[in-house]
């Protein structure tokens, strides 16, 4: 199950439909491009609260999945706590896989 989600995230990134980090996801929500926001289980409570408010204000689906180190190691970068998907089909596939 986890492999499918990670594969979808990699495909979304290659397609240019994945944004990572709070600021990038915030801009995506502001411009109504965001279809799904995924946040890591280990982000700060204050950040999580701001993110939930942002997603609710812009009617974006939001889901908790994985840890910052998982996203960081998968995308070969620093630890990432927040990921935004800008494609409806990728978002639907990820939501179905998460359950």
Secondary structure, 3 states (H helix, E strand, C coil): CHHHHHHHHHHHHHCCCEEECHHHHHHHHHCCCCCEEEECCCCCHHHHHHHHHHHHHCCCEEEECCCHHHHHHHCCCCCCCEEEECCHHHHHHHHHHHC
